[in-house]
Amino acid sequence: MVIFLVLVTFLSAGIYRMWFYQAPRDNSLFYMDNGFINYSGEDIELIHGIDVSSHQGEIDWQRVANTPVEFAMIRAGYRGGIEGLQHQDEYFDQNMQQAAANGIKTGVYFYSSAITMEELEQDAQLVLDMVSGYQIDYPIAFDMEIYDEVNGRINSLTMEEKTSFALRFCEIMEENGYQSMIYGNLDWLYSHLNFEEIQDKEIWYAAYLSIPQMNDEFRMWQYTNTGQIDGISTNVDMNVWLERAK
């Protein structure tokens, strides 16, 4: 009887998955057109965006607003990858204010090199302090990646520690009413983090390709770091936000 029930449950789950499971998307339908990623299928709608920091210097947001760009992920700051000190991005307030003034919706990201939970929570609190008073339409993203393969302060962290830091950052953002997101390339998401533990979070996938290689769900894709956008004098990271077509 027990074996029968297990078999029925297994078969039912398989039938449910066969009929109701919705694949994330058809990766082969992405294509590049005039510097922007597009998608030829009817199941996904794309929203074009950029991510910026002090590296871009002064941005003419009025000119940016006349391009296909509809949102910007703006760096709040970072914790130094070797010295471990917190830094606020010097252009954060200017970028947030000018983007909003020109009708461009905003999200935020922070690069953390935290090596203790205390440092991680300090980073999260800094972000909360900085975004207070701003309307945030897109997620607040957690960015942790190898800064220096020899001297980087996070190099000795375990997968469990890195995963717990990412999840705790997201938890703090969500507790304060914000959407959260985890940034990473395939190596980071699957080799440095426990993907099974983070897969329910919004994923910001980084891969400088015209066809994504990630088969699991991701919400945003950073597809190049050499984008050219009117109003920005440097190369800029280009992104698309994926929405299920209604």
C-alpha angles and dihedrals in degrees: 000000000000091000090050092052092048090050093049091048092049093048092045091052090049093050091047091051092046094052104031107027111109115207113228094244142301104274092196090068095067115100139169120245123177093335096314129100114236136179125223097198126095097225097071132050119199129214115198121229147154137216120223143181139166087295088078093054118197112008125200097219093182089063092043088055090060091062127074089269111120102167141027131205103214124200114239093189145285146244110241112259093223109018094038099220123141118246130187116218106251092218097046099103094040092050094046093049098043095044091052092044089058097047098258114138118227143217127175138225135192128198109221129192092177115157097183133044088242091059091046092054090048089055091049091049092050089054092048090051092049097048094046109121095020127105107238113197099171129046129287103239132211113221120189121158140146108286100179122007092210107033104018112132095221095053094100096049116118124233088251092054095047091048093049091050092052093048094046092051090052091047092054092049092049092047087058095050101262132121112246134210140182120223125209150120123248093273093051096044096048106024103033098032131045098246094195088063096048102036093099089060124084108268125214102201120204119203125137096218139107091232118043118233096201112102098185123082119287128172101202133026126203099203105173141012094201100065121147117217127173109250095032117090096198136052111282136200112254124210143178126209114215121220127179108246113251 
